[in-house]
Amino acid sequence: MRDSMIFYRSFYEAIRHLNNNEQAIIYNAIFSYGLDFKEPELDGVTKTIWTLIKPQIDANIKRFNNGKQPKTKQIKSKIKAKNKQTKIKSEANNNVNNNLNDNVNLNDKLSFDIFWNNYDKKVDSSKCFKAWLKLVKECEREFVQKQALKYAESTPDVKFRKNPLTWLNGQCWNDETLTDKPKKIHAFHPIIFD
């Protein structure tokens, strides 16, 4: 026997359109089964409604019965954890943190930020920063920053601009940009016939 049970809105919705007699029968069946575990004997419409409601009540009864069982696994786990906590660690934890930010100096970060703002397509920042540190030598960083700005100016629509990681990995700062092309002057040379 239980002192309480869950009654769902879906039960109410299924029952509310029945006539008063059928409603009383199905309500009695739900509570007899849910609280006292007594299976009802029904027929007709009430049996149809009961067939839809019973699986949910069975699932709740199963949860109720599982909740009454002693938690042996949990008790064993707590005992093991307590035993582990009483042991004293003789050595310090010697984990090595290979975080990229620990090995980066301020100049690297500032030079990348200038490139990042000049390029002005904000995609894959952390990957770009790693590529920046690997590919671009300190002596040419200023050149790369200027080329990034030229490239960005030559492709004003960002959706047509290469992703910055692609641009860095391809060392595209060495490529010719539209602003680098010299303007060709075509002179008209008349042909003179004698």
N, C-alpha and C positions, 0 to 999 in steps of 0.2 A: 504494500500500500504506500501511496505517496500523499503528501500534504498539498502539493501544488502541481500544476502542469501548464504547458504553453498552449494558448488558444490563438490561432492565427486568423488574420483578417480574411484570408482565402477560404477558411472554414465558414465564416460568417457570410461571405459573398455567395458561396455554394448553397447555403441553407436558407437564406432570407426570402427566396422566391417560392419556397414550399408553403403549403397550407399549414395552419397552426398545429394540427395533429401530427403531421409529418415532421415539422420542426421540433416538437417536443420529443418525438421518438429518437431523432438523430442527435439532438443535444444530450439526451440521456445516454445514448450509446457512446458518444465521445467521452463524456465524463466518467462513465462506468469503466470503460476500457483504459482511459488515461490515468485515472487515479487508483482504481482497484484491480486493474488488469483482467477484467471480466469481458470475454468476447461476446458481443451481442448477436442475436439471431434476427436478421432483417430480411425484408423482401421488397420487391418493387423499386420505387424511386429512392427510398431510404437506403436500400442495399447498394444502389448505384453511387449515391453520394458517399456512403461509408467506404466503398471500394477506393474512391479517390482520396479520402482523408486518412485512412488507416496507415498507409506507409509512412506518413510524416509523424504520426503518433508513435509508431514502432521505432523510428529513428530516435525520437526523444526519450523513449523508455530505455533504449540501448545506451544512450548517453548517461541517463540517470543511473543505470546499473554499473556502468564503467566508473562513474564518479564515486560509487560506494566502495570500490575495491581499494585495498591498501596500495600505496605507491611504492612498491619495493625497489623499482629501478631508481626512483628519485632519492630514496633513502640511501641506497648503496652509493649513488653518485655523490651525495653530500658527504658521506663518510670518507670516500676517496679524496675529495677536494680538501677536506679538513686535514687529512694525513699529509697531503702534499704541502699545505701551508705551514705545517709545523717544521718541515725540513728547512735547514739553513743553507743558503747558497754560499759556497765557498769562493766562487770566482765571480768577478763582475761580468756583466754582459758585454761582450766585445763585438757587437754588431757594427758593421761599417755602413755609414750612410753615404750612398753615392748620389746624393741629390745634386743635380746640375747647378742649382742656385748657390750651393756652398763653394763651388770652385770658380765662380764667375766674378770678375772684378767690375767695378762701377763703370770703367771706360768701355768694356765690352757691351754692357747693358745700354749705356747712353748711345754708343755708335749704332747699335741695332735699332734703338728707338727712332733715331733720325732716319735710318733706312725705312723702317716700318711706316713712319708718317709720310715720307716722300713717296713710297710705293702706293700707299692708300688703297689697298685691297686687303681687308682684315680677315684673313683665312689662315688657320693652322699656326697661330702665333708661336707656340712652344716648339713645334717642329722646325719652323723657320729660324727660330733663335739658335737651335742646335746646328742647323745647316750653316747659319751665319758664322758661328764659332769655328766650324770645321773647314769651311771653304774659303772664307775671306780672310786674307792676311791683313794684319794691322796696317801695313803701309799702303794698301790699296782700298781701305774701307771708305775713305773720303770720295774716291773715284766711283766706287760702287753706289754710294749714296746719291751722287750727282746723276749717274746713269739711271738709277731707279726713278728719280724725279723726271728726267727727260722721257723715259719710257711711259710714265704715268701721264705726262702732258701729251704725248703722241697718241695715247689711247684714252681719251677723256671718258668714254663709256666703260665703266668698271667691268661690266659683264663680258666685254671683249678682251679684257686684260688677262694675261696669264696669271695663274695663282702664284703668289710670291715664292712658295716652296719650289715650284717648277722653274721659276725664273732663277732662283738661287742655285738649284741643283744643276741646271743647264748652263750656268755661268753666262747668262744672257746679257750681263753688263758689257761683254765683249762684242755683242751684236750691234749692228748698225740700227739706229732708230730713225724714224722719219725726220726728226729735227737735225740729225747728223748729216743728212744728204745735202750735198752742195747743190745750189740751184744752177741748172744748166742754162746757159744763154745761147740761144740759137741765132747765129748771125746769118743774114741773108746775103749771099754772094751772087751777085748777078753774073750771068754768063755773057761774055762779050764775044760777038762774032765779028770777024774782020771782013 
